[in-house]
């Protein structure tokens, strides 16, 4: 009984402890912990869009036409210098163009290295206006233009002459037209001839028998705006003839030398250097009635050493004069070996080329203020000099030729006349046209009295800047 009571008591105590103990806490998962946010970079201010380029490229310059023959012409211009240049637009119209707004180009030239274009399909005798613009990669285009006018003609054909040969003829690079000159290679038959680019004679004027002795040394020929021809016979006078050979005006004087120019006023500027003396006028301006209205006397400025004792075919043997746009006159006293510029009163403004020229001929002032002339220094050459610096900026040597004429053509080429050869030369000294006396070689003693003296190119292109709006 004692054992039973003890067991019952033990069971009761155990149950009491179990009931009195607190219930165990339920097992739960830990609450999720939010990750710490990563640091964010600071925001930059918004970048504004690049503004669209709306500036057009510089205007195209130097537009000229050449070879305006047989329904076509070749246009040349200076290449665009725009850094973002894309292509050229070429406009064609039968009316003047000064602005291309609203116009559609006739051609687009996408060759960025090109600055020339051959036009075909034109009507001969019809005037066309051409303009070229540069377009950049943004489509910008300078709408204002300086157009040129071109009238293509049927190439004039003439008669082949056995004495003449064209040895070089790159028409696409020439200032195409006809060339008028005095031809004295046959002393018994001196003549004035006009030849085409093939060397064919399209017009000629045989010097009358009674005047043939006055073609030496060399006579000047100048085409006039009215279609007539003005020419000088040394030691005889100046003549104007029409295309039928009729003399329509003349001025006779035994001291006339090598040059005469018709002025816009209708007066004629005449050079007197044939055996001239110190008391003679070296240049005179005469009116249509032959009255002297202006004269220049070298004695007023050069009657001193080292000039006063010079004499070779005259005291100065002045061989050329031209009236400048500013009203001054450019004069070549050959024996002094320089050129002088004189004002309207005859006062010497400056001398040009002193110490660097030798027996200079036919000086002309270019649009850039430089002087182009033929020089007899060794070597014989055509020469362009800057009178402000006395530097030679361009020169072309003509071997074995007595050079006496150089003319700058509208396309930048130069027409050079030697004793037996007439050359058209580019600015980079490439010969693109050459007319020669076939098989004739003249030494220095023969050249002054025979062969060629001066030549003038009569362009078929009627070039003009288009000023009007349209």
CORZIRA-V561866 format. One line per field, one symbol per residue. ss: DSSP state (A for helix, B for strand, O for the rest). Layout:
ss=???
This chain:
ss=OAAAAAAAAAAAAAAAAAAAOOOOOOOOOOOOOOOOOOOOOOOOOOOOOOOOOOOOOOOOOOOBBBOOBOOOBBBBOOOOOOOOBBBBBBBBBOOOOOBOOOOOOOBBBOOOOOOBBBBOOOOOOOBBBBBBBBBBOOOOBOOBOOOBBBBOBOOOOOBOOOOBBBBBBOAAAOOOBBBBBBBOOOOOOOBBBBBOOOOOBBBBBBOOAAAAAAOOOOOOBBBOOOOOBBBBBOOOBBBBBOOOOOBBBBBBOOOBBBBBBBOOOOOBBBBBOOOOOOOOOOBBBBOOOOOBBBBBOOAAAAOOOOOOOOOOOOOOOBBBBBBOOOOOBBBBBAAAOBBBBBOOOOOBBBBBOOOOOOOOBBBBBOOOOOBBBBBOOOOOBBBBBBOOOOBBBBBBBOOOOOOOBBBBOOOOOBBBBOOOBBBBBOOOOOBBBBBBBOOOOOOAAAAOOOOBBBBBBBBOOOOOOOOOOO
